[in-house]
Amino acid sequence: MKALHWLDENAEKVLLVLLSSVMVIVIFVQVFMRYVMQNSLPWSEELARYCFIWAVYIGISYGVKKQRHIKVDVLLLLFKDKGKIVFNIISNLLFLAFAIFVVIYGYRISEQLLAFGQKSPANQIPMGLVYLAAPFGMALTSIRIIQNLIAQFKALMGKGSFDPKTEFEKLKEE
């Protein structure tokens, strides 16, 4: 149970740190090779690009978990706490529908690319694995949205806590 709790708290962080570290190291080695050794590595930019793609989709999940994703919350300023929670629930349900759509169709595209056997030019990585970033990241995002929805429904019923304040209201308090 502790392992699941740790995974719930740290999965995205660990993956993002790992992917970012690989990107930085590979790009540093490429710069060193190009400017000091006068020779470039053909595979480094491609690997960094694919790590970045994966980091973006995993970062979406992390943003949802921390409730720091991009949103327009001007309309929320007109409502009190319960109204804000209701609008957050509606927003999260729409986002969940989009995330599930991306999971389904992204997986289909990845599956087709894996079946075709298409590989990246420099690293010979199956392109289906690169395209799996979208469904994988959105599946994680769906889990985080469901967690948020549970917290929001509990708060709406008065059984839990959920901070419905907008970013503007949080900044005003500080």
N, C-alpha and C positions, 0 to 999 in steps of 0.2 A: 504494500500500500504506500509506503514511503517512496518507493521508486516511481510509482505513478504520479504522486504529488510532485516529486522533483521534476519529472518529465513535463508535467503540466505547467510548472513554473518556469522551466528553463529550456525547453525544446528549441524554440525559435532563437533565443539568445545564443545557444551553443552553435546552432547551424549558421547563424549570421556571423558570429565571430570566426568560425572556421572558414566560411566562404570569403569573408573580407581579408583574412590573413593570407589565404592562398592567392587572392588577387594582388595584394600588396607585394608579397614575396615574388610572385611571377613577374610583375611589372618592374620591380626593382632589379631583378636579375636581367630582364630584357634591356633596361636602360644601361646597366653596367656592361653587358655584352656589346651593346651597340656603340657606346661612346668610349669605353675603355679598351675593350678587346677588338673593336672594329669588325665585329661579326654579330649578326642578329640571329635570334632563335625563331624559327618559323611557327612554332606551336604556342608561344607564350601569349600572344594577343588573343588568340582564339580561346584558350583556356580561361583567361581573365574575363573575356566577354561572356562566356557561358556561366562562370561563377557569378557574374553580375546579374545575369538574367534570373538565376535561381535565387539570389539574394533579394531581388525586387519582389518576387512572389512570396517568399517567406516573410519579408518585411511587411507586406500587407497584413498578414496574419498577426504579426507582432503589434502593428498599429491598431488593429481591431481589439486585440487583447488589452492594450493599455488605453483604449478609447481615445487615440490620438490620430485617427485617420482623418482625411480631409472631408469636411462637411460644411454645408451652409446652414448656420444656426440662427439666422436673423429672425425667422418666424418663431423660434423658440423663446425669444425675448418677450413675446406677448403673453406667454402663459406662465402659470404657477407650476410648482413641482409635479403634480399629477399629470397635468397637460403635457409637460415636457417629456415625462416618461412614456405617455401614450404615443407621442410623435416619434420618440426614439425607437419604440417597439415597431411602429409602422416602417420607419427607415430601415431598421435591422431586418425586417421580414422581406423588404424589397431587395436589400443587399444579399440576403441569404438566397433568394430566388436566382439572382444574377450569378452568385458564386456556384450554385448547383448547376446552372446552365454551363458555366465555364468548365466545371469538373467533367460533366458528361461529354460535351463536344471536344474539349481539349484532350480527354482520354482517347476518344475515337481517332482524332488526328494523330496522336502519338502512336497509337496502335498501328495505324496504317503506315506510318513512317518506319516503324520497327519491322513491319511485314515486308516493306519494299527493300529494306536493308541499306537505306541511304546513310552514308557516314560523312562526318565533317572532313574537310579537305586536309587539314594539318595533323590533327590528333587521331583521326579515324574513330571518333566517338560516334556511336549510333545517334542520328539526329532525333530519333524518337525519345531518347533520354533527355535531350535538351528541351524538347517540346513538352515533356512531362512536368516541367517546372510549373506551368500554368495550372493543370489539374491538381498537382500535389499542393501547391501554395493555396489554391482556393479551397481544397478539402480542409486544410488546416484552418483557413479563414472561416469556413462553415462551422467548424467545431467551436471556434472562439465566438462567433456570432450567437450560436445556440447557448453557450455559457452566459453571454451578456443578456440574451432574452430571458433566461431563467432568472437571473438576478433582477431584471426589470419587472417581470411578472410578480416576483416575490415582493419587491418594493411597492408595486401598485396595490397589492393586497395587504400591505402593512406588515409583512413578515420578514423583510430583509432591508438592506440598505443599498441604495444606488444614488450616486451623486448626479442629478440631472442638470447641473449648472453648465452653461455654455462657457466657451473659452473666454469670452468677453467678461462674463460675470466673475470668473475665477481671477482674471487679471485685475478687475476692479477691487476685489477683496485684498489683493496683495498690495 
